[in-house]
Amino acid sequence: MSEHRRKPPQPQEGGRAAARRGQSGASSGRRAAPRGATGSPADSYGTGSYGSASPGAGSAERTYGSRAEARRAAQRGAGRRRGADPGGPNGPGRGRGRSSPPGKKRFIDYPRADKYGWRRWTPSWKLVTGLFIGFLGSLVAVAAIGYAMVAVPNVAQAATAQNNVYYWSDGSEMVRTGGEVNRQIVNLSDIPKAMQYAVVSQENKTFYTDSGIDPKGIARAVFNMATGGQTQGGSTITQQYVKNARLDDQSQTISRKFKEIFISIKVGATVKKDKIMEGYLNSAYYGRGAFGIQAAAHAYFNKDAAQMNPGECAFLAAMLKGATYYDPAGSVSIDPTATPDANKRRALAQMQDTLTKMVKYGHLSAAVRAQYTTLPKVQSPRANTRLSGQVGYLVDLAKGYLIHNTKITADDLQRGGYRIHTTFDKKKVEELKTAVQNVQKANIKPKLRPKTDRFVQFGGASVDPDTGAIKAIYGGEDWTKHFTNNADATGAQVGSTFKPFVLAAAMRDGVRNPHGDPSQAQDERTQVSPQSRFSGQNNLKIKEYNGDVWKNEKGEEWLQSNDGHESYGTPPSYMIDLREAMRESVNSAFVQLGMDVGLDKVKQSALDAGLLPGSLTGTTYPSFSIGISDPSAIRMAGAYSTFAASGKQNDPFSVSKVEDKDGPVYEHKSQTKQAFSENVANNVTDVLKTVVEKGTGTNAQLPGRDVAGKTGTTDGNKSAWFVGYTPQLSTAISMFRMDDNANNKSRTFLKMYGTGGQEKIHGASFPAEIWHDYMLQALQGQPAQQFPAPQPIGEIVNAAPSPTPTPSVTQTQESSPTPSPTPSQTLTSPTPTPTRSNCGFFACPGTGGQTGNGGTDGGVTPSPTPTDTSGTSNGGTGTTRGNGNGGFFGGTGN
């Protein structure tokens, strides 16, 4: 058989398919050239088997020994683009070797099957587009389902709000206030267009054209929350209306927000814009307990909404931002930064911004806008007869206690629905008010003696020693007229009523022993007996515990004077025991005692009794021991009740229980601490009994009852106190003069020489008289109880005085130098601060205590300088806020 008729052998690699592909390279209509026609060994495999040989005779091709090797060669060749082979698409140079059979096509081609390297993992544009369209479709489907499932709530059901009801300690109702919806619905026609345009311009300029939501605003709000910025924002007027009037859910959750959005879309599609605007303005909260525009107009301007001018409308639009920080009256009981001045600045800026936007969006002419460049005249927020008299002070105390001591917030109280059971005894509150008013009317004659009797104020508080419950307070003439609660915040120094804390420290901690190893001297102490003797000499040179004369930072010595510059005791040493020194309120003896005990121990004694760190000032100066600090009447009554309870200390509190519709939400639990041993406390009480029996406090005697107490009068006769107790009740009464005009930034304490027709006001005069009259009635019907008999305590210490020197710094009744004057100077002491911002009813803000003037009963006490950093006692960040100075629920950093 001729050679060209012989059946060619199968190629070694590639199989029959490869052979057929190789044969297909012949021209149509012609026979394929026989294998080996060129004489080349490579021709036996065909130019299309696995290689990439160039066309033409004589070209050589590598042979492969296995299929795996051939596949690898094909893969390497697949990465390079081949040039066009001669012979057309079916020519001999077209093939790339054996091809894999086509696989099953995948729905999502990822990783990409026909790509290699990084291209294999890069999704195609078709895949990306498809996924994006699918995602949008899913969102649309979810939104459609949510829209269909959410129903529009009924306005009447969601807009129903409640009162807070306050109860007296006997369970009878005191007042309904604080959380009620003070609202009067008015038609949109009775709401000025300026008010409507003010909220549109400030809150939602696209209100009349949008669908009820603002996608950009929502996205911006989400971004702010994600980046830690402001959590509010993104709400249209429609959304705010839905939240206020149609949703009974104010929680800050994603589910509630989506619900609000879907309902807003439905409301926007089904309710007319005018109805939405009317509902929004009638449901929004403007502060001062006013819900709705009509109530707000009366709360701020005492007029109907229809009578408001554009300036007043822009002002109320600012209140929608949060009245706590925009009400010109201030809200310092909630936040110490919300002062009247700060709020006025914020309100004016917001009001002006609103007016400017109204002009910008064509809702107000520039000429009309120019007429309103200052805040409108706003009436007092306390024009509420239900809270007149003492009730307003009581409600303020209870609200503040809840905000700062429970999980109930100011917003919770505003929404209402609480039944608040207070500790206030209705009978005692009335009796304390009557006692103050009777003394005041009988003795204080501002028309007769305008120079001495104007601006006289009283404060008082009464505490149960067994529990710490506040039974009564006197905050001032009337909550609707008087600026500050005098039971809680005055800044008035307590004078000699501070001396019992010095005595308690001396009997508990002892005086430091000046003998022996100086490095161990502070650890060697001797407990003091009330029979211990100290010098009662006037202008006594005060010594350190080791005998060195105390000097201030300029090296100047300290001389302590007594009331009327009188020396007590037998000359020449003038030694007097501590019982007599307390009875006669001898300054020099207690100043030296405080130095011997250590002022740090005296401070701790006051804190253990229940005073707050922020109310203690000048803690490194000798005068600290005789009352330059300014605790509140509530805290002083509470601290003295620690002695009445034989050393058991309870923080004063004003709320016993809170309930809502579901039951109790808070119940007070006393945390009694043993601040002093029973014997120390009982010995202090025994000494204070002497003060009332035959000392400065005889006006406080109650027939048939044991009474212990102490008088106090401060430098310059600017405040006077009497604090006393029986086993059942502890009461503090304060008296001072200060112009209480809130707009007067230079308010100061005024001297009381000549006040009430008396040469000088002492704690033994009007304060003790008020205390007596009140306690006589408050304890009526209760059995007389006696104090526990004290056991002997401590050792009799004799502290001999140093010789009287030529005075380098002499204190006088009228003036007291700061701790660092030049020896030739006689400086009047600074007046106590009237800002009342140190240590409030609940807490002390971070600023800590203030420096203040000195003085106690009888004498003149030098004032600490502002460099006395220990006197600030801020101790940390502390609680945010109380109701002012000397409050009773926790100090800064405690």
VENLIN-V184999 format. One line per field, one symbol per residue. ss: DSSP state (H for helix, E for strand, - for the rest). phi: phi as a letter, one per 20 degrees, with the letter a starting at -180 (. if undefined). Layout:
ss = ???
phi = ???
//
This chain:
ss = --HHH---------HHHHHHHHH-----------------HHHHH---------------------HHHHHHHHHHHH---------HHH--------------------------HHHHH---HHHHHHHHHHHHHHHHHHHHHHHHH-----HHHH-----EEEE-----EEEEE----E-----HHH--HHHHHHHHHHH-----------HHHHHHHHHHHH----------HHHHHHHHHH-------HHHHHHHHHHHHHHHHH--HHHHHHHHHHH-E----EE-HHHHHHHHH---HHH--HHHHHHHHHH---HHH--------------HHHHHHHHHHHHHHHHHHHHH-----HHHH---------------HHH---HHHHHHHHHHHHHHH----HHHHHH---EEEE---HHHHHHHHHHHHHHHHHH------HHHH--EEEEEEEE-----EEEEEE--------------------HHHHHHHHHHHHHH--EE-----HHHHHH-EE-E----EEEE---EE-E-----E-E-----E-EE--HHH--E-E----EEEHHHHHH---HHHHHHHHHHH-HHHHHHHHHHH---HHH------HHHHH------HHHHHHHHHHHH---EE---E-EEEEEE--EEEEE-----EE---HHHHHHHHHHHHHHHHH---HHH-------EEEEEE-HHH-EEEEEEE----EEEEEEEEE----------EE----HHH-----HHHHHHHHHHHHHHHH----------------E--E-------------------E--------------------E----E-----------E--E---E-----HHH-----------------------
phi = .fffefffffgfcomfffffffffffffndfffffnfeneffffenfdfcecfffofnfdcfecebfffffffffffffdeeffefnmfdffeffdnfeffgeffefdebfffdccmfffdeffffffffffffffffffffffffffeedffffffeefcceedddffenffeadancfeeccfcfffedggffffffffedafegfceeoccgfffffffffffenefeeondeffffffffdddebdfecfffffffffffffffeddfgffffffffedfddnlmednfffffffeclbfffefegfffffffffffpfgdcfgfnbffebfeefgfffffffffffffffffffgenebffffgffcdcfffdeffdecffdfmefffffgfffffffeccefeffffffnndddeeefegffffffffffffffffcecfffcffddfmfccbabcceffcnfeebbceqgagecefcfffdbcnffemffefgffffffeeenefefenfgfdffeeccfdegefdcfdfflffedffeofffcefenefdddedgmldednefeelfbfffffffelefgfffffffffofffffffffffpfegfeecmfddgfgfdneecfeffffffffffffelnedcffbcceacccfepfdbbfcfdfcefcfgffffffgffffffffbcfdffefdgmcfccabebcdgmlebbcccbbdfebdccccbadafdffeefdfbfdfdfnfmmdfbedffefgfffgffffgefefneffddffffegbmdedddffegfeffecdecfebbfffcefgeecdffffffeflcfbegdadfffmfdfbeeobhnaddfefeffffffflfmpfmffacdpfmfcdqefme
//
